[in-house]
Amino acid sequence: MVLGVRLGLRWFRSNLAEVTFHAGLWDEALELADREIHDPDEHYLQSACLCTRAEIRFTRGDGPGALDDAELAVTKAREIRDPQA
């Protein structure tokens, strides 16, 4: 796949995970977030997907899992040094 297309798809998937979560489609949001989180190539929107997954986990009663995701999201965002992350 062409690099620009791959990065565009990752950006779209990450943002779609958040929008889908806010639309109440949590299972779909979780699937999108997980695909991005588990992609071995680092991307600055992985931290956003970790936040989305943390919100879903917390709301579903998985406090420890939510905390793990939130802490990892902060770590990844700080590594990027971009205020948007």
N, C-alpha and C positions, 0 to 999 in steps of 0.2 A: 504494500500500500504506500502511496506517496506520503512523505512526511507531513506536508501541510494538511492533507486530508485526515491523517491519523490524529494530529493534534487538534484539529477542528472537531472531530468526532468525540475526542476526550472532553473538550470544553463543553460541547453540547450535552453529552451524557451526564457530566457532573452537575450542570445547571438544571437539567431535566430532573435529576434525582431530588433536588431541593424543591422545585416547583411541584413535582408529583407528591412529595411529602405534604406540602401545604394544601394540596387539593384533597388530602385525606386518603390517598392511595398508597398506604404505607408499605404493603408488600411489594408493589412495583418500585417504589422509591428505594426500598432496601436492596432489591435486586440490582438496580442501577448503581447505587452507592458501592455495593460490594464488588461489582465488576471493576469499578475504578480503583477502589482501595487495594484490590489484589493484583492490579496491573503491575508487573515488575519494574516498568520504567517510571521513575519518579515524575510527578506532575504537580504543579502548585495547587490544583483544585482537589487533590486527594485530601487535604485538610478539611475542605468544605464538606466532602462526602463523609468524612469521619464525624463531623458535627451533626450531619443529618442522621447518620446511623446512631449516634449517641442520643439524640432526641427520641428516636423510635425506641431504642432499648430502654431508656429511662421511663418513658410512658408505658411501656409494656412490663415494667416491674424489674428490669435487669439493671439495677443501680450500679453494681460493680462493673459490668460490661460498658455501661454508659460512661462511667468515670475513666476507664481505660481508653476508650475512644477519644474522649475530650482531652485527656493528657497527651495522647499521641498527636492529636490535631494541633495542639499548642506547640509541641516540639517541632513538628513539620513546618508550621507557619513561621516560627522563629528562624528556622534554618534558611528559609527563602528570603527573609528580610524585605518583604514587599507588603506595604500596608493593606493591600487588597486581600492578602492571604489570611 
